[in-house]
Amino acid sequence: MSKAREIVNMQLSLARRVPEAAREYAGVKIGCLGKYAPGEVPFAMVRLSYDGPRRLVAHGTLHVDGHAVNADAGADTFIEVVDLLQDRLKAQLVKMHG
Protein backbone atom coordinates (compact mmCIF):
# COMPACT_ATOMS: atom_id res chain seq x y z
CA MET A 1 0.00 0.00 0.00
CA SER A 2 1.09 3.55 -0.55
CA LYS A 3 1.48 6.29 2.00
CA ALA A 4 -1.67 7.68 3.53
CA ARG A 5 -3.63 9.83 1.12
CA GLU A 6 -6.52 12.01 2.05
CA ILE A 7 -9.70 12.12 0.00
CA VAL A 8 -9.89 15.87 -0.42
CA ASN A 9 -13.51 16.27 -1.48
CA MET A 10 -16.31 13.84 -0.64
CA GLN A 11 -19.97 14.28 -1.52
CA LEU A 12 -22.34 12.20 0.63
CA SER A 13 -25.95 11.98 -0.43
CA LEU A 14 -28.72 10.43 1.68
CA ALA A 15 -32.21 9.60 0.50
CA ARG A 16 -35.17 10.40 2.73
CA ARG A 17 -35.47 8.14 5.75
CA VAL A 18 -31.76 7.21 5.76
CA PRO A 19 -30.50 8.15 9.25
CA GLU A 20 -28.21 11.19 9.44
CA ALA A 21 -25.72 9.05 11.39
CA ALA A 22 -25.11 7.20 8.12
CA ARG A 23 -23.48 10.33 6.67
CA GLU A 24 -20.79 10.48 9.35
CA TYR A 25 -20.23 6.72 9.30
CA ALA A 26 -19.86 6.65 5.50
CA GLY A 27 -17.53 9.65 5.60
CA VAL A 28 -15.18 7.92 8.00
CA LYS A 29 -15.27 4.50 6.32
CA ILE A 30 -14.95 5.69 2.73
CA GLY A 31 -12.63 8.58 3.62
CA CYS A 32 -9.91 6.20 4.77
CA LEU A 33 -9.73 4.43 1.38
CA GLY A 34 -7.32 6.99 -0.05
CA LYS A 35 -4.40 5.10 1.49
CA TYR A 36 -5.11 2.14 -0.82
CA ALA A 37 -5.23 4.19 -4.02
CA PRO A 38 -2.29 4.14 -6.44
CA GLY A 39 -2.65 7.89 -6.87
CA GLU A 40 -4.47 10.93 -5.58
CA VAL A 41 -8.21 10.72 -4.91
CA PRO A 42 -9.40 14.30 -5.39
CA PHE A 43 -13.11 13.44 -5.32
CA ALA A 44 -15.41 10.75 -3.97
CA MET A 45 -19.18 10.39 -4.13
CA VAL A 46 -21.36 8.13 -1.97
CA ARG A 47 -25.12 7.80 -2.26
CA LEU A 48 -27.25 5.89 0.25
CA SER A 49 -30.85 5.14 -0.63
CA TYR A 50 -33.55 2.51 -0.31
CA ASP A 51 -34.40 -0.25 -2.78
CA GLY A 52 -37.86 -1.17 -1.63
CA PRO A 53 -39.37 -0.53 1.78
CA ARG A 54 -36.44 -1.74 3.93
CA ARG A 55 -33.32 -2.65 1.94
CA LEU A 56 -30.57 -0.02 1.78
CA VAL A 57 -28.38 0.37 -1.26
CA ALA A 58 -25.13 2.28 -1.62
CA HIS A 59 -23.25 3.50 -4.65
CA GLY A 60 -19.74 4.87 -4.42
CA THR A 61 -17.38 6.43 -6.94
CA LEU A 62 -13.77 7.37 -6.28
CA HIS A 63 -11.85 9.39 -8.86
CA VAL A 64 -8.29 8.06 -8.91
CA ASP A 65 -5.76 9.60 -11.30
CA GLY A 66 -8.50 10.37 -13.83
CA HIS A 67 -10.20 6.97 -13.54
CA ALA A 68 -13.55 6.30 -11.89
CA VAL A 69 -13.65 3.40 -9.43
CA ASN A 70 -17.29 2.37 -8.86
CA ALA A 71 -18.99 -0.07 -6.52
CA ASP A 72 -22.52 -0.88 -5.39
CA ALA A 73 -23.79 -2.70 -2.32
CA GLY A 74 -27.07 -3.66 -0.70
CA ALA A 75 -27.87 -4.64 2.90
CA ASP A 76 -30.44 -4.30 5.64
CA THR A 77 -28.67 -1.64 7.77
CA PHE A 78 -26.62 1.42 6.92
CA ILE A 79 -23.62 0.01 8.80
CA GLU A 80 -23.71 -3.21 6.78
CA VAL A 81 -24.18 -1.45 3.45
CA VAL A 82 -21.37 1.06 4.07
CA ASP A 83 -19.00 -1.69 5.25
CA LEU A 84 -19.78 -3.76 2.15
CA LEU A 85 -19.29 -0.74 -0.12
CA GLN A 86 -15.96 0.00 1.58
CA ASP A 87 -14.81 -3.60 1.07
CA ARG A 88 -15.73 -3.53 -2.62
CA LEU A 89 -14.03 -0.20 -3.30
CA LYS A 90 -10.93 -1.25 -1.34
CA ALA A 91 -10.66 -4.49 -3.35
CA GLN A 92 -10.67 -2.52 -6.59
CA LEU A 93 -8.07 -0.05 -5.32
CA VAL A 94 -5.76 -2.84 -4.16
CA LYS A 95 -6.18 -4.52 -7.54
CA MET A 96 -5.13 -1.28 -9.28
CA HIS A 97 -1.72 -1.57 -7.61
CA GLY A 98 -1.19 -4.69 -9.73
N, CA and C atoms as an extended XYZ file, in Angstrom:
294
Properties=species:S:1:pos:R:3:atomname:S:1:resname:S:1:resid:I:1 pbc="F F F"
N         0.836       -1.173        0.000 N   MET     1
C         0.000        0.000        0.000 CA  MET     1
C         0.887        1.244        0.000 C   MET     1
N         0.338        2.304       -0.494 N   SER     2
C         1.090        3.547       -0.548 CA  SER     2
C         0.891        4.348        0.732 C   SER     2
N         1.627        5.436        0.816 N   LYS     3
C         1.484        6.292        1.998 CA  LYS     3
C         0.046        6.791        2.109 C   LYS     3
N        -0.303        7.222        3.285 N   ALA     4
C        -1.671        7.681        3.534 CA  ALA     4
C        -2.009        8.861        2.631 C   ALA     4
N        -3.132        8.757        1.965 N   ARG     5
C        -3.630        9.834        1.116 CA  ARG     5
C        -4.995       10.230        1.631 C   ARG     5
N        -5.242       11.492        1.597 N   GLU     6
C        -6.523       12.009        2.050 CA  GLU     6
C        -7.445       12.186        0.846 C   GLU     6
N        -8.706       11.817        1.019 N   ILE     7
C        -9.700       12.123       -0.001 CA  ILE     7
C       -10.133       13.558        0.267 C   ILE     7
N        -9.747       14.438       -0.630 N   VAL     8
C        -9.889       15.872       -0.416 CA  VAL     8
C       -11.352       16.317       -0.404 C   VAL     8
N       -12.141       15.808       -1.316 N   ASN     9
C       -13.512       16.274       -1.475 CA  ASN     9
C       -14.442       15.063       -1.564 C   ASN     9
N       -15.375       14.954       -0.626 N   MET    10
C       -16.311       13.837       -0.641 CA  MET    10
C       -17.736       14.371       -0.569 C   MET    10
N       -18.554       13.919       -1.503 N   GLN    11
C       -19.969       14.275       -1.517 CA  GLN    11
C       -20.760       13.074       -1.015 C   GLN    11
N       -21.511       13.262        0.057 N   LEU    12
C       -22.340       12.203        0.634 CA  LEU    12
C       -23.801       12.588        0.466 C   LEU    12
N       -24.554       11.708       -0.149 N   SER    13
C       -25.954       11.983       -0.428 CA  SER    13
C       -26.820       10.913        0.228 C   SER    13
N       -27.815       11.352        0.993 N   LEU    14
C       -28.721       10.433        1.683 CA  LEU    14
C       -30.139       10.631        1.167 C   LEU    14
N       -30.799        9.530        0.854 N   ALA    15
C       -32.212        9.599        0.496 CA  ALA    15
C       -33.028        9.834        1.760 C   ALA    15
N       -34.270       10.243        1.581 N   ARG    16
C       -35.165       10.403        2.731 CA  ARG    16
C       -35.210        9.118        3.526 C   ARG    16
N       -35.343        9.239        4.804 N   ARG    17
C       -35.466        8.136        5.751 CA  ARG    17
C       -34.135        7.452        6.081 C   ARG    17
N       -33.060        7.763        5.382 N   VAL    18
C       -31.756        7.213        5.756 CA  VAL    18
C       -31.265        8.039        6.941 C   VAL    18
N       -30.903        7.399        8.055 N   PRO    19
C       -30.497        8.150        9.254 CA  PRO    19
C       -29.301        9.067        8.988 C   PRO    19
N       -29.310       10.234        9.596 N   GLU    20
C       -28.214       11.193        9.438 CA  GLU    20
C       -26.890       10.606        9.935 C   GLU    20
N       -26.944        9.697       10.897 N   ALA    21
C       -25.720        9.050       11.395 CA  ALA    21
C       -24.995        8.299       10.284 C   ALA    21
N       -25.725        7.903        9.252 N   ALA    22
C       -25.113        7.201        8.121 CA  ALA    22
C       -24.119        8.096        7.392 C   ALA    22
N       -24.381        9.392        7.363 N   ARG    23
C       -23.483       10.334        6.674 CA  ARG    23
C       -22.102       10.336        7.329 C   ARG    23
N       -22.072       10.464        8.637 N   GLU    24
C       -20.791       10.478        9.349 CA  GLU    24
C       -20.078        9.133        9.223 C   GLU    24
N       -20.821        8.050        9.380 N   TYR    25
C       -20.232        6.715        9.296 CA  TYR    25
C       -19.620        6.490        7.910 C   TYR    25
N       -20.368        6.827        6.864 N   ALA    26
C       -19.860        6.649        5.502 CA  ALA    26
C       -18.644        7.538        5.256 C   ALA    26
N       -18.669        8.755        5.775 N   GLY    27
C       -17.534        9.654        5.596 CA  GLY    27
C       -16.251        9.097        6.179 C   GLY    27
N       -16.354        8.509        7.351 N   VAL    28
C       -15.176        7.918        8.003 CA  VAL    28
C       -14.707        6.677        7.247 C   VAL    28
N       -15.636        5.777        6.943 N   LYS    29
C       -15.271        4.498        6.321 CA  LYS    29
C       -14.744        4.667        4.897 C   LYS    29
N       -15.385        5.501        4.107 N   ILE    30
C       -14.947        5.692        2.727 CA  ILE    30
C       -13.758        6.654        2.683 C   ILE    30
N       -13.726        7.613        3.584 N   GLY    31
C       -12.633        8.579        3.621 CA  GLY    31
C       -11.266        7.966        3.834 C   GLY    31
N       -11.205        6.831        4.504 N   CYS    32
C        -9.906        6.197        4.769 CA  CYS    32
C        -9.394        5.376        3.582 C   CYS    32
N       -10.153        5.262        2.516 N   LEU    33
C        -9.734        4.433        1.384 CA  LEU    33
C        -8.614        5.055        0.556 C   LEU    33
N        -8.370        6.338        0.714 N   GLY    34
C        -7.316        6.988       -0.054 CA  GLY    34
C        -5.960        6.330        0.106 C   GLY    34
N        -5.711        5.734        1.255 N   LYS    35
C        -4.403        5.100        1.487 CA  LYS    35
C        -4.179        3.872        0.619 C   LYS    35
N        -5.238        3.317        0.043 N   TYR    36
C        -5.106        2.143       -0.821 CA  TYR    36
C        -5.009        2.508       -2.296 C   TYR    36
N        -5.220        3.759       -2.626 N   ALA    37
C        -5.229        4.190       -4.021 CA  ALA    37
C        -3.810        4.327       -4.563 C   ALA    37
N        -3.614        3.995       -5.842 N   PRO    38
C        -2.293        4.135       -6.444 CA  PRO    38
C        -1.949        5.581       -6.793 C   PRO    38
N        -2.878        6.479       -6.586 N   GLY    39
C        -2.650        7.893       -6.865 CA  GLY    39
C        -3.587        8.739       -6.026 C   GLY    39
N        -3.610       10.014       -6.325 N   GLU    40
C        -4.465       10.929       -5.578 CA  GLU    40
C        -5.939       10.631       -5.831 C   GLU    40
N        -6.753       10.868       -4.811 N   VAL    41
C        -8.209       10.721       -4.909 CA  VAL    41
C        -8.804       12.103       -4.613 C   VAL    41
N        -8.926       12.947       -5.640 N   PRO    42
C        -9.396       14.303       -5.392 CA  PRO    42
C       -10.892       14.407       -5.122 C   PRO    42
N       -11.659       13.363       -5.495 N   PHE    43
C       -13.108       13.443       -5.323 CA  PHE    43
C       -13.697       12.055       -5.110 C   PHE    43
N       -14.665       11.988       -4.214 N   ALA    44
C       -15.412       10.750       -3.975 CA  ALA    44
C       -16.883       11.104       -3.819 C   ALA    44
N       -17.745       10.198       -4.247 N   MET    45
C       -19.180       10.388       -4.133 CA  MET    45
C       -19.786        9.109       -3.570 C   MET    45
N       -20.645        9.268       -2.566 N   VAL    46
C       -21.358        8.131       -1.970 CA  VAL    46
C       -22.824        8.503       -1.884 C   VAL    46
N       -23.669        7.598       -2.349 N   ARG    47
C       -25.123        7.800       -2.260 CA  ARG    47
C       -25.738        6.619       -1.537 C   ARG    47
N       -26.521        6.912       -0.500 N   LEU    48
C       -27.250        5.891        0.251 CA  LEU    48
C       -28.740        6.108        0.025 C   LEU    48
N       -29.423        5.040       -0.376 N   SER    49
C       -30.855        5.142       -0.627 CA  SER    49
C       -31.509        3.802       -0.320 C   SER    49
N       -32.795        3.744       -0.550 N   TYR    50
C       -33.550        2.512       -0.312 CA  TYR    50
C       -33.937        1.868       -1.632 C   TYR    50
N       -33.913        0.544       -1.654 N   ASP    51
C       -34.397       -0.251       -2.775 CA  ASP    51
C       -35.552       -1.073       -2.222 C   ASP    51
N       -36.722       -0.527       -2.269 N   GLY    52
C       -37.860       -1.173       -1.630 CA  GLY    52
C       -38.090       -0.569       -0.259 C   GLY    52
N       -38.988       -1.145        0.502 N   PRO    53
C       -39.366       -0.530        1.778 CA  PRO    53
C       -38.300       -0.602        2.869 C   PRO    53
N       -37.382       -1.579        2.815 N   ARG    54
C       -36.440       -1.745        3.930 CA  ARG    54
C       -34.988       -1.904        3.526 C   ARG    54
N       -34.693       -2.337        2.331 N   ARG    55
C       -33.322       -2.645        1.941 CA  ARG    55
C       -32.574       -1.382        1.511 C   ARG    55
N       -31.427       -1.160        2.124 N   LEU    56
C       -30.568       -0.025        1.782 CA  LEU    56
C       -29.625       -0.396        0.645 C   LEU    56
N       -29.365        0.554       -0.210 N   VAL    57
C       -28.378        0.372       -1.263 CA  VAL    57
C       -27.394        1.537       -1.200 C   VAL    57
N       -26.175        1.256       -1.607 N   ALA    58
C       -25.131        2.283       -1.620 CA  ALA    58
C       -24.410        2.231       -2.954 C   ALA    58
N       -24.075        3.391       -3.453 N   HIS    59
C       -23.249        3.496       -4.650 CA  HIS    59
C       -22.102        4.437       -4.311 C   HIS    59
N       -20.902        4.029       -4.675 N   GLY    60
C       -19.740        4.867       -4.425 CA  GLY    60
C       -18.874        4.995       -5.656 C   GLY    60
N       -18.318        6.174       -5.849 N   THR    61
C       -17.379        6.435       -6.935 CA  THR    61
C       -16.192        7.192       -6.364 C   THR    61
N       -15.012        6.684       -6.637 N   LEU    62
C       -13.772        7.373       -6.276 CA  LEU    62
C       -13.067        7.744       -7.573 C   LEU    62
N       -12.607        8.969       -7.681 N   HIS    63
C       -11.853        9.391       -8.858 CA  HIS    63
C       -10.370        9.281       -8.511 C   HIS    63
N        -9.691        8.358       -9.188 N   VAL    64
C        -8.287        8.062       -8.906 CA  VAL    64
C        -7.474        8.295      -10.174 C   VAL    64
N        -6.620        9.298      -10.147 N   ASP    65
C        -5.765        9.605      -11.302 CA  ASP    65
C        -6.544        9.622      -12.613 C   ASP    65
N        -7.706       10.247      -12.609 N   GLY    66
C        -8.498       10.367      -13.826 CA  GLY    66
C        -9.378        9.177      -14.153 C   GLY    66
N        -9.372        8.157      -13.325 N   HIS    67
C       -10.203        6.971      -13.542 CA  HIS    67
C       -11.270        6.893      -12.456 C   HIS    67
N       -12.466        6.477      -12.855 N   ALA    68
C       -13.550        6.299      -11.889 CA  ALA    68
C       -13.544        4.861      -11.381 C   ALA    68
N       -13.543        4.709      -10.081 N   VAL    69
C       -13.648        3.399       -9.431 CA  VAL    69
C       -15.040        3.357       -8.803 C   VAL    69
N       -15.886        2.442       -9.281 N   ASN    70
C       -17.287        2.367       -8.859 CA  ASN    70
C       -17.584        1.069       -8.137 C   ASN    70
N       -18.509        1.137       -7.196 N   ALA    71
C       -18.993       -0.071       -6.521 CA  ALA    71
C       -20.410        0.181       -6.024 C   ALA    71
N       -21.154       -0.897       -5.918 N   ASP    72
C       -22.517       -0.876       -5.389 CA  ASP    72
C       -22.628       -1.937       -4.312 C   ASP    72
N       -23.558       -1.725       -3.386 N   ALA    73
C       -23.793       -2.700       -2.315 CA  ALA    73
C       -25.237       -2.583       -1.860 C   ALA    73
N       -25.731       -3.654       -1.275 N   GLY    74
C       -27.070       -3.661       -0.702 CA  GLY    74
C       -27.055       -4.438        0.599 C   GLY    74
N       -27.806       -3.967        1.590 N   ALA    75
C       -27.866       -4.637        2.895 CA  ALA    75
C       -29.065       -4.096        3.670 C   ALA    75
N       -29.280       -4.663        4.840 N   ASP    76
C       -30.443       -4.296        5.645 CA  ASP    76
C       -30.217       -3.106        6.573 C   ASP    76
N       -28.956       -2.784        6.893 N   THR    77
C       -28.671       -1.643        7.767 CA  THR    77
C       -27.631       -0.745        7.105 C   THR    77
N       -27.590        0.521        7.538 N   PHE    78
C       -26.618        1.424        6.924 CA  PHE    78
C       -25.193        1.027        7.282 C   PHE    78
N       -24.970        0.452        8.432 N   ILE    79
C       -23.622        0.007        8.797 CA  ILE    79
C       -23.178       -1.126        7.874 C   ILE    79
N       -24.053       -2.091        7.663 N   GLU    80
C       -23.711       -3.212        6.778 CA  GLU    80
C       -23.462       -2.744        5.349 C   GLU    80
N       -24.319       -1.865        4.840 N   VAL    81
C       -24.185       -1.453        3.446 CA  VAL    81
C       -22.927       -0.610        3.240 C   VAL    81
N       -22.590        0.243        4.191 N   VAL    82
C       -21.371        1.056        4.066 CA  VAL    82
C       -20.130        0.169        4.190 C   VAL    82
N       -20.141       -0.777        5.115 N   ASP    83
C       -19.004       -1.694        5.254 CA  ASP    83
C       -18.788       -2.506        3.977 C   ASP    83
N       -19.877       -2.982        3.385 N   LEU    84
C       -19.781       -3.758        2.147 CA  LEU    84
C       -19.274       -2.883        1.001 C   LEU    84
N       -19.768       -1.661        0.914 N   LEU    85
C       -19.291       -0.736       -0.116 CA  LEU    85
C       -17.801       -0.458        0.072 C   LEU    85
N       -17.371       -0.233        1.300 N   GLN    86
C       -15.956        0.003        1.584 CA  GLN    86
C       -15.113       -1.192        1.136 C   GLN    86
N       -15.554       -2.397        1.465 N   ASP    87
C       -14.814       -3.600        1.070 CA  ASP    87
C       -14.677       -3.705       -0.445 C   ASP    87
N       -15.749       -3.413       -1.158 N   ARG    88
C       -15.725       -3.528       -2.623 CA  ARG    88
C       -14.843       -2.464       -3.266 C   ARG    88
N       -14.901       -1.248       -2.764 N   LEU    89
C       -14.030       -0.197       -3.295 CA  LEU    89
C       -12.569       -0.485       -2.967 C   LEU    89
N       -12.305       -0.927       -1.753 N   LYS    90
C       -10.934       -1.251       -1.338 CA  LYS    90
C       -10.352       -2.349       -2.219 C   LYS    90
N       -11.138       -3.388       -2.505 N   ALA    91
C       -10.656       -4.488       -3.346 CA  ALA    91
C       -10.245       -3.976       -4.727 C   ALA    91
N       -11.013       -3.064       -5.281 N   GLN    92
C       -10.665       -2.515       -6.593 CA  GLN    92
C        -9.404       -1.660       -6.528 C   GLN    92
N        -9.266       -0.886       -5.466 N   LEU    93
C        -8.073       -0.051       -5.321 CA  LEU    93
C        -6.820       -0.898       -5.157 C   LEU    93
N        -6.905       -1.936       -4.356 N   VAL    94
C        -5.758       -2.835       -4.159 CA  VAL    94
C        -5.396       -3.504       -5.481 C   VAL    94
N        -6.397       -3.881       -6.246 N   LYS    95
C        -6.176       -4.522       -7.545 CA  LYS    95
C        -5.480       -3.565       -8.520 C   LYS    95
N        -5.758       -2.278       -8.406 N   MET    96
C        -5.130       -1.283       -9.284 CA  MET    96
C        -3.622       -1.204       -9.070 C   MET    96
N        -3.165       -1.583       -7.885 N   HIS    97
C        -1.723       -1.567       -7.608 CA  HIS    97
C        -0.991       -2.621       -8.429 C   HIS    97
N        -1.743       -3.636       -8.884 N   GLY    98
C        -1.194       -4.687       -9.731 CA  GLY    98
C        -0.220       -5.517       -9.084 C   GLY    98
